Amino acid sequence: MNNEKNGYQTVLSLLQELIEAGKETDRRMKDTDQRIKVVENQIADTNKNIDKLNDLVGCLAAEEEFFNQNFNIYGAIAGKILSNKTIEEAKKYNLFVVAQEANELRLINIPM
């Protein structure tokens, strides 16, 4: 009788573990679903912005005068801590380099 009782207790214990594991799986699935929705919304927002940009470029393209101008395009990298390799690569591409120094920002590279 004692062996039979131990067997039932073992089965009950295993069933309880399975129930708890199922609850944890459900919680994680809900969390994952929520994260997926956030990313889907971000993608939708990005697509809307791309559509707006395409509309703007389309309007500008109709203006011949717009494309007969010379434009300067600038790029930059910024960070709290930048490695020397990162700074050197940025300089190769004529990028502004901005880094944090104490509580202030410092321009490390100003392209010419």
N, C-alpha and C positions, 0 to 999 in steps of 0.2 A: 504493500500500500504506500509506503514511504517513497519508493522509486517512482510510482505512478504520480504521486503528488509533486515530486520534484520535476517530473517530465512536464506536467501541466504548467507549473510555475515558469519553467524554461520557455515553453511555447508562449505563454502570456507575456513574458518579458520581451521576447523577440517581436511579438505583435505590437507591443507598446513602442519599441524602438522603430518599427516600420511606420507606425502612425506618426511619430514625431518627425521622422525623416520625410514623410510625405508632406507634412505641414511646412517644413523648412523648404522643401522643393517648391511648393506653391508660393511661399513668400518670395523666394528668389525669382520665380517666373513672373510674378506681378511686378517686382522691381525691374526686371529686364524689360518687360512690356512698357513700363513707364519711361525707361531710358530710350527705348526705340521710338516712342512717340515724340520725345523731345528732339531726337535727331531728325525724325521725319519733318517736324515743324521747322527746324533750322534749315533743312534742305529746301523746303517749300519757300521759306523767306528768302533764301539765297537765289532761288530760281526767279522769284518776283523781282529781286534787285537786278538780276541779269537781264530780265525782260525790260525793266525800266532803262537800263544802260543801253540796250540795243535800240530802244525807241529814241533815246537821246542821240546816239551816234547816227541813227537814221535821219533824224531831223538835221543834224549838223552836216551830214553828207550832202544834203540837198543844198547847203550853202557853199558854193564853190569857193567863196572868199575864205571860209574857215580853213580849208585844206591848203590854201596858198600861203599860210603863215608858217613860221619856224617856231617849233616848240622845244622847250627844255624840259626834260623829264629827270627827276631826282629820285634817288632811292636811299634808304637808310636802314641800318640795323641798330638795335638797342638792347641793352641787357644790364643786369646788376653786376654780373661777373662775365667778362669776355676773355677768352684765351687769346694769346698772342697770335696763334694761327688764324683764328676767326678775324681778328683785326687786320692781319696782313691780307687775307683773302678779300675782305671788304675793300681794302685800299686798291687791290688789283682791278676791282670792278667800279672804282670811283664812287663808292657809297659813303654817305655820312656815317660816322660811327659815334654813337652816343652811349655813355656809360654812367653809372651812378658812382659818385664819389662822396662819401659821408651822406649828407642830406641834400646834395645838389646833383644836377646833371652836368656832365662835362662832355664837350665835343672833342673826340680823340682824333678824328679825321675830317677835314673839310676839303672835299674834292675841288680841284682846279679845272 
